Amino acid sequence: MGASAIPGIFLPFLIAYLANRFNKKNMTLLALSIMIPGLVAFSLSNSFSMLLAFRLISGMGAMGCGIRYGVYPYSRDSLRSTSRAG
């Protein structure tokens, strides 16, 4: 679990930027296309270093899947105020 959480330290800012530029469906499909091969390669690896590398790759994809629930609601558009109090 720890190795898959490491990308969560570095990637949220990049993912939030990409989520503002592209729609959620494309970002989720890209994240899944990174995560699924990483998990398959993780299950087929035969050394600890390969396990760690593929766990990091699958963690990058999992971090990208988090945009649907975690990062995307805090995008630039959702922070705009809709009412003008004054």
Buried (B, 14 or more C-beta within 10 A) or exposed (E): EEBBEBBBEEBBEEBBEBBEEEEEEEBBEBBBEBBEBBBEBBEEBEEEEEBBBBBBBBBBBBBBBBBBEBBBEEBEEEEEEEEEEE
